[in-house]
Amino acid sequence: MYLLNKGENTQNGQGSIIYKGKDKEKLGKVSYVVEGETSKLSGTDDETEGKINLNGSCSGCSTQSSNAPFHVTIKWNGKEDKFDLTSK
């Protein structure tokens, strides 16, 4: 889930990536990329405990259009998952 609040030339987003499988304490290093139409969040975390918090903001920037998806890539323990976050 990612909640995006937009102004005319500002946007603030926050959300999280939550691992739903078993053995979340054995995930190891988790890398993620959340790429939008005008912005990109990425990082790597060794101690996720099954959850990564996402925060991004900008001022004086181009903003994400309401119908454009965010493309998400997550890598952990030799595995990879890709999906799109779309507006509700």
JOMO-V620439 format. One line per field, one symbol per residue. ss: DSSP state (H for helix, E for strand, L for the rest). phi: phi as a letter, one per 30 degrees, with the letter a starting at -180 (. if undefined). psi: psi as a letter, one per 40 degrees, with the letter a starting at -180 (. if undefined). Layout:
BEGIN
ss->???
phi->???
psi->???
END
This chain:
BEGIN
ss->LEEEEELLLEEEEEEEEELLLLLHHHLLLEEEEEELLLLEEEEEELLLLLEEEEEEEEELLLLLLLLLLEEEEEEELLEEEEEEELLL
phi->.bcccbcdbbabbaaacbdcddhddcdidccbbcccdbbbcalbbdbdhibbdcbaaabibdcdddcddcccbbbahicbbbacccdc
psi->hhhhhiadfiihiiaihhheaifdeedahhiihhhadeihhiihhdgdfehhhhhiiihfiiihidehihhhhhhifeiihhihhii.
END
